[in-house]
């Protein structure tokens, strides 16, 4: 697998990792051999956050409910008596 990261030592973007890809396998710079990360840590940092997904879904639901409430209010507006 190709891991998109840059070596902090030499600036290269070529990485090498074992083919097994266990969580504890090391990702190294292909040019200088510097340790960059582990497979598990890299995957965790590049996977979607469950908290962010839940927040996004609740925001979408809130916006949908607001639009529906406004549509209901606009439907009944012409027939309403003025106070």
C-alpha positions as CSV (number, residue, x, y, z in Angstrom):
1,X,0.0,0.0,0.0
2,X,1.1,3.6,-0.6
3,X,1.3,5.7,2.5
4,X,1.1,9.4,1.7
5,X,3.6,11.0,4.1
6,X,6.9,12.9,3.9
7,X,10.0,12.0,5.7
8,X,10.9,14.6,8.4
9,X,14.6,13.8,8.0
10,X,15.3,13.9,4.2
11,X,12.0,15.3,2.8
12,X,11.3,12.2,0.6
13,X,7.8,11.1,0.0
14,X,8.8,7.5,-0.9
15,X,7.8,5.0,1.8
16,X,8.2,1.3,2.4
17,X,6.2,-1.0,4.6
18,X,6.0,-4.8,5.0
19,X,3.4,-6.5,2.8
20,X,1.7,-8.0,5.9
21,X,0.3,-4.6,7.1
22,X,-0.3,-5.5,10.7
23,X,-1.1,-2.6,13.0
24,X,2.4,-2.8,14.6
25,X,4.3,-2.9,11.2
26,X,6.6,0.1,10.7
27,X,6.4,2.5,7.8
28,X,9.9,3.8,6.9
29,X,11.4,6.2,4.4
30,X,12.5,4.3,1.4
31,X,15.4,6.7,0.8
32,X,17.0,7.1,4.3
33,X,15.3,4.4,6.4
34,X,13.9,6.7,9.0
35,X,10.9,5.4,11.0
36,X,7.9,7.5,10.1
37,X,4.8,5.7,11.6
38,X,3.1,2.4,12.2
39,X,0.5,1.0,9.9
40,X,-2.2,1.1,12.7
41,X,-1.5,4.7,13.7
42,X,-1.5,5.9,10.1
43,X,-4.8,4.1,9.3
44,X,-6.4,5.5,12.5
45,X,-5.4,9.0,11.7
46,X,-6.8,8.7,8.1
47,X,-10.1,7.1,8.9
48,X,-13.3,9.1,9.5
49,X,-13.9,10.0,13.1
50,X,-17.1,8.5,14.6
51,X,-17.7,11.6,16.6
52,X,-17.5,13.8,13.5
53,X,-19.8,11.5,11.6
54,X,-22.4,11.6,14.4
55,X,-22.1,15.4,14.6
56,X,-22.6,15.7,10.9
57,X,-25.6,13.4,10.9
58,X,-27.3,15.3,13.8
59,X,-26.6,18.7,12.0
60,X,-28.2,17.3,8.8
61,X,-31.2,16.1,10.7
62,X,-31.6,19.5,12.5
63,X,-31.4,21.4,9.2
64,X,-34.0,19.0,7.7
65,X,-36.4,19.5,10.6
66,X,-36.0,23.3,10.4
67,X,-36.8,23.3,6.7
68,X,-39.9,21.1,7.3
69,X,-41.0,23.4,10.2
70,X,-40.6,26.5,8.0
71,X,-42.6,24.8,5.1
72,X,-45.4,24.0,7.6
73,X,-45.4,27.6,8.9
74,X,-45.5,29.0,5.3
75,X,-48.4,26.8,4.4
76,X,-50.6,28.1,7.2
77,X,-49.5,31.7,6.9
78,X,-52.1,33.1,4.5
79,X,-55.1,31.7,6.5
80,X,-53.8,33.0,9.9
81,X,-55.6,35.7,11.7
82,X,-53.6,38.8,12.6
83,X,-53.1,39.4,16.3
